[in-house]
Amino acid sequence: MRILVLGAGKMGSFFVDLLSFDHEVAVYDIDPRKLRFMYNTQRFTKLEEIEAFNPELVINAVTLKHTLQVFRDIIPNISKDCIISDIASVKNGLKEFYETSGHRYVSTHPMFGPTFANLGKLNEENAIIITEGDYMGRIFFRDLYGRLGLNVCEYTFEEHDETVAYSLSIPFVSTFVFAAVMKHQDAPGTTFKRHMKIARGVLGEDDTLLREILFNPRTSGQVTKIRTEMKNLIEIIDKKDETALNAFLTRIRENIK
């Protein structure tokens, strides 16, 4: 299959490496410097090169704020038979775009990223495939993710957004709060250093991704739960209530089993 990957960033490079030995792969990026170390693939910086390549599948791996615009840019240069796809963490606007694009489509979300995941060992990671997409496109990605050992779940766009609001907003907001009150430590403990590593990774993400996660309509409800638990914990601390603390610790330990 002729596959075009849009974007030569970390995830784009990952998909190029993953696919280039089994398929005819090309990668498109407007910044030629990002293409310098891309091997076993055709490298494009111009839209007319995409047209000549005539891809059968497009995987959009650009940063979130450019996802829709890059689709709009390249669609005039691909055939009507080409399947278009994205791997975006946040699907805002994508369903509506796909339904009016005139193309078959498939939307997936690898629930891992280059910041923390070991891309050479992904058997403990997950991926979501959106059920509204093209059947053959879904089969392609299910097979691809299956060969990586990923646990694959199928959700609707709506269900995906609900999952993201929970699984991303809670850890991201918790990390923001940690970073907001953090001060330099000359001799940090192990737990502090681990939290620092997480904070640096999260805050190294694209601001557009962070904004879209926070502004997800469902995020506010999740953050409210954090505020409620913090209020309860502060009361326990202020009162030095050992019974309440024991009950609190028992409950939260059950949550993480």
C-alpha positions in Angstrom: 0.0 0.0 0.0 1.2 3.6 -0.7 1.0 5.4 2.6 1.6 9.1 3.2 2.5 10.3 6.7 1.8 13.9 7.3 4.3 15.4 9.8 7.9 14.4 10.6 7.7 14.8 14.3 8.1 12.1 16.9 4.8 10.2 16.2 5.1 10.8 12.4 8.7 9.3 12.5 7.4 6.4 14.6 4.8 5.5 12.0 7.3 5.9 9.1 9.7 3.5 10.8 6.8 1.1 11.6 5.4 1.0 8.1 8.3 1.6 5.7 9.5 -2.0 5.5 6.1 -3.4 4.5 4.6 -0.6 2.5 5.6 2.1 0.0 5.8 5.1 2.4 6.3 8.8 2.0 6.4 11.6 4.6 5.4 15.2 4.1 6.6 18.1 6.2 7.0 21.8 5.2 10.2 21.9 7.3 13.0 20.1 5.3 15.2 20.0 8.3 12.8 17.5 10.0 13.2 15.2 7.0 17.0 14.9 7.2 17.1 11.7 9.2 14.1 9.9 7.7 15.2 6.7 6.0 13.6 4.1 3.8 10.9 6.6 2.8 10.2 9.3 0.2 10.5 12.8 1.6 8.1 15.5 0.4 8.0 19.3 1.1 5.6 20.3 -1.7 2.0 19.4 -2.3 2.5 18.5 -6.0 4.8 15.7 -4.8 1.9 14.2 -2.9 -0.2 14.2 -6.0 2.5 12.4 -8.0 2.8 9.8 -5.2 -1.0 9.2 -5.2 -1.3 7.7 -1.7 -3.9 5.1 -0.9 -3.9 6.0 2.8 -2.9 9.2 4.6 -2.0 9.3 8.3 -2.1 12.8 9.7 0.5 13.0 12.5 1.0 16.8 12.7 0.5 18.7 15.9 -3.1 19.2 17.0 -3.5 22.8 16.0 -2.6 22.0 12.4 -4.5 18.8 11.9 -7.6 20.1 10.1 -5.7 22.7 8.1 -3.2 20.2 6.8 -6.0 17.9 5.8 -7.6 20.8 3.9 -4.2 21.6 2.2 -3.6 18.0 0.9 -7.1 16.9 0.0 -7.0 18.6 -3.5 -3.8 16.5 -4.1 -5.1 13.1 -3.3 -7.6 10.8 -5.2 -11.2 10.4 -4.0 -10.3 6.7 -3.3 -7.7 7.6 -0.7 -8.5 6.9 2.9 -7.6 9.7 5.3 -6.8 9.2 8.9 -5.7 10.9 12.1 -4.0 9.8 15.3 -5.1 12.9 17.3 -5.4 12.8 21.1 -8.4 15.2 20.9 -11.0 14.7 18.2 -12.7 18.1 18.4 -14.1 19.0 15.0 -12.8 15.9 13.3 -16.1 14.0 13.0 -17.7 17.0 11.3 -14.8 17.4 9.0 -14.7 13.8 8.0 -18.4 13.7 7.2 -18.1 16.5 4.7 -14.6 15.6 3.3 -15.8 13.3 0.5 -13.3 10.7 1.6 -13.4 7.4 3.5 -11.8 7.9 6.8 -10.5 6.2 9.9 -9.7 7.9 13.2 -7.5 6.3 15.9 -5.8 7.3 19.1 -2.6 5.5 20.2 -2.9 6.0 23.9 0.9 6.4 24.3 3.4 9.0 23.3 7.1 9.4 22.8 7.4 11.3 26.1 6.9 8.3 28.4 6.3 5.2 26.4 9.0 2.8 25.3 8.2 2.7 21.6 10.1 -0.5 21.3 7.9 -2.3 23.9 4.3 -1.4 23.7 2.5 -4.5 24.9 1.4 -2.7 28.0 -0.1 0.2 26.1 -3.5 0.9 24.6 -5.0 2.2 21.4 -8.5 3.4 20.5 -10.1 3.0 17.1 -13.2 5.1 16.4 -16.1 2.9 15.2 -17.6 5.5 12.8 -14.7 5.1 10.4 -14.3 3.1 7.2 -14.4 -0.7 7.8 -11.2 -1.5 5.8 -9.4 1.4 7.4 -10.3 0.1 10.9 -9.1 -3.4 9.9 -5.8 -1.9 8.8 -5.2 -0.1 12.1 -6.5 -3.0 14.2 -4.0 -5.3 12.5 -1.2 -2.7 12.8 -1.8 -2.1 16.5 -2.3 -5.8 17.1 1.1 -6.6 15.7 2.6 -4.1 18.2 0.9 -5.9 21.1 -1.4 -3.0 21.9 -4.7 -3.5 23.7 -7.2 -2.2 21.2 -10.6 -0.7 22.1 -13.3 0.5 19.8 -15.2 3.7 20.8 -17.4 6.1 19.1 -16.2 9.7 18.8 -18.4 10.5 21.8 -17.1 7.7 23.9 -13.5 8.6 23.0 -14.0 12.2 24.2 -15.4 11.0 27.5 -12.4 8.6 27.9 -9.9 11.4 27.1 -11.6 13.8 29.5 -11.1 11.3 32.3 -7.8 9.6 31.4 -5.9 12.7 30.4 -7.5 15.7 32.2 -7.1 14.2 35.7 -3.4 13.4 35.5 -2.7 16.5 33.5 -4.4 18.8 36.0 -2.8 17.0 38.9 0.6 17.6 37.3 -0.2 21.3 36.8 -1.1 21.7 40.4 2.2 19.9 41.4 4.2 22.2 39.1 2.3 25.3 40.4 3.4 24.8 44.0 6.8 23.2 43.3 10.0 24.9 44.4 13.6 23.9 43.8 15.0 21.1 45.9 18.7 20.6 46.4 18.2 17.1 47.6 14.9 15.8 46.2 13.6 12.4 47.3 12.8 9.6 44.9 9.0 10.3 44.8 9.7 14.0 44.1 12.1 13.2 41.3 9.5 10.9 39.7 6.9 13.6 39.8 9.3 16.1 38.4 10.0 13.8 35.4 6.2 13.4 34.8 5.7 17.2 35.1 8.5 18.0 32.6 7.1 15.5 30.2 3.5 16.8 30.4 4.6 20.4 30.2 6.7 19.6 27.2 3.6 18.7 25.2 2.2 21.0 22.6 0.2 23.9 24.2 -2.6 23.3 21.8 -3.0 19.7 23.0 -3.0 20.9 26.7 -5.6 23.6 25.9 -7.9 21.2 24.0 -7.7 18.7 26.9 -8.5 21.4 29.4 -11.2 23.0 27.3 -12.9 19.6 26.6 -16.5 20.2 27.8 -16.2 17.2 30.1 -13.0 18.3 31.8 -14.6 20.7 34.2 -16.6 17.9 35.8 -13.4 15.9 36.3 -11.5 18.8 37.8 -14.4 19.4 40.2 -13.9 15.9 41.5 -10.3 16.8 42.3 -11.4 20.0 44.1 -13.9 18.0 46.2 -11.3 15.4 47.2 -8.7 18.1 48.0 -11.3 19.9 50.2 -12.0 16.6 52.1 -8.2 15.9 52.5 -7.6 19.5 53.8 -10.3 19.0 56.4 -8.7 15.7 57.5 -5.3 17.3 57.8 -6.5 20.4 59.7 -8.4 18.2 62.2 -5.6 15.6 62.4 -8.5 13.1 62.1 -6.7 9.7 62.1 -10.0 7.7 61.7 -11.0 9.8 58.7 -7.5 9.5 57.2 -7.5 5.7 57.6 -10.8 5.6 55.8 -9.6 7.9 53.1 -6.4 5.8 52.5 -8.4 2.6 52.4 -10.7 4.0 49.8 -8.1 5.3 47.5 -6.0 2.1 47.7 -9.1 0.3 46.5 -9.2 2.7 43.6 -5.8 1.8 42.3 -5.9 -2.0 42.7 
